[in-house]
Amino acid sequence: MIDVLVIGGGNAALCAALMAREAGASVMLLEASPKAWRGGNSQHTRNLRCMHDAPQDVLVDAYPEEEYWQDLLKVTGGITNEQLARLVIRASSNCRDWMRKHGVHFQPPLSGALHVARTNAFFMGGGKALVNAYYRSAEKLGVQIRYNTPVQDIELEDGRFVAARVAEHTVNGTRCPAERIEAKACVLAAGGFESNREWLREAWGQNERGEWPSDNFLIRGTRFNNGVLLQRMIELGADQIGDPTQAHMVAIDARAPLYDGGICTRIDCVSLGIVVNKEGQRFYDEGEDFWPKRYAIWGRLVAQQPDQIGYSIIDSKSVGRFMPPVFPGQQANTLEGLADLLQLPRATFVDTVNRYNQACRPGQFNHTVLDDCATEGITPAKTHWARPLDTPPYYGYALRPGVTFTYLGLKTDETAAVRFDGQASPNLYVAGEMMAGNVLGKGYTAGVGMSIGTAFGRIAGHNAALASLGQPIVKSA
Ligand SMILES: Cc1cc2nc3c(=O)[nH]c(=O)nc-3n(C[C@H](O)[C@H](O)[C@H](O)COP(=O)(O)OP(=O)(O)OC[C@H]3O[C@@H](n4cnc5c(N)ncnc54)[C@H](O)[C@@H]3O)c2cc1C
């Protein structure tokens, strides 16, 4: 019998598999996707948020524990577990050497990645290179890897993991029989339920306009995170945490594909201009805070608008100041022309822009600080980077809610154990998106998804190995 079974094939699962193997356990990793699509949402990532008290390789200045914690506290509105959050923060300060040992390389951020040179370490070659490096290292260390293996069910005995079940399925026309795979311990790292459109529909329900908002959501990452195991674990009585409608949701290009559009469909000019809904009205402060601390609320804000669509509007002063999206925006020399191209009600749209322009107070524009360019006398206010939209050509991008990952997950503790009625399982662990809701009750700050997955993936893998080898479990501080 295998010692440690790891279910999932993204960052959290790979960290767990590598740690379990390093601790001396035999390891098998089951990835639902084919090899070409391995790596889940992790293949789309670019960086992880790291605490550091002084400049360190690719990171400038310092980003102390307390500042990181305050950032998390602010974005989550206090819906976080301080003990687990601090554990993630501390682990982010010393994981990079281990990552390098397994083939991950880092680089300073490219220009256009705003405000993150101090806080975030970027992966050379992005998440795809990180995932490939981990798979290579895992193979070299003797981890057995199986693709096209979606686990459907978990067998438990009094909270103890016994076996995973894979239903009969077909891969490229070949029938794969049902299987039951036993192991001495198991790590669940199979992502959230963001790719399960029925579950999203059920969670978001119908709004007061009679719309089913989630029908207009796009999924930024993998199609394989359908939450089958999360649902099954909840049915089996595992303690859960989080609200099913809470998720990391970004406003992305409305022309993005349904799955796997990845990073290049993000529209990053929101804080430089204004955003209107299909009625041509503004609905939120576009300059509330730095973009990496605010980009993940805009998907949700757009989801609350009629037809779940918004339009990011800038003028030519902002061109070159943000990471350009992959598809060019609509462009017009007049506001009326832009309204027509975007199919917005002309008069209301022009009136919205004019009222905004008149409300902009003179200030010293500086996109790298929370500057003093703010509006006065309009609702909603724009509190920073407010400059009149007065320099044609004007540009507009249609926005849809892009779900990155959901926050409903399994409750855990500092050992990463799955819990049943408050009791930690002796041999079943959880990591990554499947438990990120312990730290992220709502909101997001860039790079913390990979910090959570790396910290808990490593803890879960190590503890699963210890459990399988009959050794005492370590409580991380
Ligand atoms: C476009 C995009 C950009 C992002 N950029 C960043 C970034 O720069 N920094 C950051 O910190 N975070 C970023 N994130 C978030 C980040 O991807 C996640 O927080 C992190 O990757 C989660 O890791 P994970 O291992 O839990 O999930 P995933 O990487 O999604 O892995 C889940 C795995 O489980 C597999 N799986 C699912 N169901 C089953 C099953 N039943 N049986 C077997 N296997 C199964 C999937 O195939 C997949 O391999 C980004 C996400 C997206 C979509």
The ligand as an SDF file (V2000), in Angstrom:
LIG
                    3D

 53 58  0  0  0  0  0  0  0  0999 V2000
   -5.4740   33.4160  -14.0490 C   0  0  0  0  0  0  0  0  0  0  0  0
   -5.0350   33.2020  -12.6330 C   0  0  0  0  0  0  0  0  0  0  0  0
   -3.9480   33.8980  -12.1350 C   0  0  0  0  0  0  0  0  0  0  0  0
   -3.5610   33.7350  -10.8150 C   0  0  0  0  0  0  0  0  0  0  0  0
   -2.4400   34.3930  -10.3740 N   0  0  0  0  0  0  0  0  0  0  0  0
   -2.0140   34.2110   -9.1140 C   0  0  0  0  0  0  0  0  0  0  0  0
   -0.7720   34.7710   -8.6810 C   0  0  0  0  0  0  0  0  0  0  0  0
   -0.0300   35.3910   -9.4430 O   0  0  0  0  0  0  0  0  0  0  0  0
   -0.4330   34.5920   -7.3720 N   0  0  0  0  0  0  0  0  0  0  0  0
   -1.2180   33.8650   -6.4930 C   0  0  0  0  0  0  0  0  0  0  0  0
   -0.8700   33.7590   -5.3300 O   0  0  0  0  0  0  0  0  0  0  0  0
   -2.3470   33.2600   -6.9090 N   0  0  0  0  0  0  0  0  0  0  0  0
   -2.7600   33.4180   -8.1900 C   0  0  0  0  0  0  0  0  0  0  0  0
   -3.8920   32.7740   -8.6160 N   0  0  0  0  0  0  0  0  0  0  0  0
   -4.6080   31.9150   -7.6510 C   0  0  0  0  0  0  0  0  0  0  0  0
   -3.8580   30.5820   -7.5620 C   0  0  0  0  0  0  0  0  0  0  0  0
   -3.9010   29.9510   -8.8150 O   0  0  0  0  0  0  0  0  0  0  0  0
   -4.4430   29.6410   -6.5160 C   0  0  0  0  0  0  0  0  0  0  0  0
   -4.5600   30.2650   -5.2860 O   0  0  0  0  0  0  0  0  0  0  0  0
   -3.5140   28.4310   -6.3370 C   0  0  0  0  0  0  0  0  0  0  0  0
   -2.9700   28.0320   -7.5420 O   0  0  0  0  0  0  0  0  0  0  0  0
   -4.2670   27.2950   -5.7500 C   0  0  0  0  0  0  0  0  0  0  0  0
   -3.4930   26.1330   -5.7980 O   0  0  0  0  0  0  0  0  0  0  0  0
   -4.1970   24.7290   -5.6040 P   0  0  0  0  0  0  0  0  0  0  0  0
   -3.1280   23.7240   -5.7590 O   0  0  0  0  0  0  0  0  0  0  0  0
   -5.0240   24.7400   -4.3960 O   0  0  0  0  0  0  0  0  0  0  0  0
   -5.2420   24.6450   -6.8290 O   0  0  0  0  0  0  0  0  0  0  0  0
   -4.9850   24.3360   -8.3640 P   0  0  0  0  0  0  0  0  0  0  0  0
   -3.6690   24.8260   -8.8190 O   0  0  0  0  0  0  0  0  0  0  0  0
   -6.1790   24.8150   -9.1090 O   0  0  0  0  0  0  0  0  0  0  0  0
   -4.9330   22.7590   -8.4160 O   0  0  0  0  0  0  0  0  0  0  0  0
   -6.0730   21.9620   -8.2120 C   0  0  0  0  0  0  0  0  0  0  0  0
   -5.7950   20.6590   -8.9120 C   0  0  0  0  0  0  0  0  0  0  0  0
   -6.7460   19.6830   -8.5430 O   0  0  0  0  0  0  0  0  0  0  0  0
   -7.0940   18.9220   -9.6810 C   0  0  0  0  0  0  0  0  0  0  0  0
   -8.3870   18.3150   -9.4050 N   0  0  0  0  0  0  0  0  0  0  0  0
   -9.5850   18.9180   -9.2580 C   0  0  0  0  0  0  0  0  0  0  0  0
  -10.5270   18.0190   -8.9440 N   0  0  0  0  0  0  0  0  0  0  0  0
   -9.9110   16.8190   -8.8740 C   0  0  0  0  0  0  0  0  0  0  0  0
  -10.3420   15.4870   -8.5740 C   0  0  0  0  0  0  0  0  0  0  0  0
  -11.6350   15.2190   -8.2750 N   0  0  0  0  0  0  0  0  0  0  0  0
   -9.4320   14.4720   -8.5980 N   0  0  0  0  0  0  0  0  0  0  0  0
   -8.1280   14.7170   -8.9070 C   0  0  0  0  0  0  0  0  0  0  0  0
   -7.6630   15.9650   -9.1890 N   0  0  0  0  0  0  0  0  0  0  0  0
   -8.5450   16.9950   -9.1590 C   0  0  0  0  0  0  0  0  0  0  0  0
   -7.0750   19.9360  -10.8160 C   0  0  0  0  0  0  0  0  0  0  0  0
   -6.9450   19.3260  -12.0680 O   0  0  0  0  0  0  0  0  0  0  0  0
   -5.8350   20.7520  -10.4310 C   0  0  0  0  0  0  0  0  0  0  0  0
   -4.6650   20.1650  -10.9150 O   0  0  0  0  0  0  0  0  0  0  0  0
   -4.2780   32.8750   -9.9510 C   0  0  0  0  0  0  0  0  0  0  0  0
   -5.3420   32.1200  -10.4600 C   0  0  0  0  0  0  0  0  0  0  0  0
   -5.7190   32.2760  -11.7900 C   0  0  0  0  0  0  0  0  0  0  0  0
   -6.8720   31.4700  -12.3270 C   0  0  0  0  0  0  0  0  0  0  0  0
  1  2  1  0
  2  3  1  0
  2 52  2  0
  3  4  2  0
  4  5  1  0
  4 50  1  0
  5  6  2  0
  6  7  1  0
  6 13  1  0
  7  8  2  0
  7  9  1  0
  9 10  1  0
 10 11  2  0
 10 12  1  0
 12 13  2  0
 13 14  1  0
 14 15  1  0
 14 50  1  0
 15 16  1  0
 16 17  1  0
 16 18  1  0
 18 19  1  0
 18 20  1  0
 20 21  1  0
 20 22  1  0
 22 23  1  0
 23 24  1  0
 24 25  2  0
 24 26  1  0
 24 27  1  0
 27 28  1  0
 28 29  2  0
 28 30  1  0
 28 31  1  0
 31 32  1  0
 32 33  1  0
 33 34  1  0
 33 48  1  0
 34 35  1  0
 35 36  1  0
 35 46  1  0
 36 37  1  0
 36 45  1  0
 37 38  2  0
 38 39  1  0
 39 40  1  0
 39 45  2  0
 40 41  1  0
 40 42  2  0
 42 43  1  0
 43 44  2  0
 44 45  1  0
 46 47  1  0
 46 48  1  0
 48 49  1  0
 50 51  2  0
 51 52  1  0
 52 53  1  0
M  END
$$$$
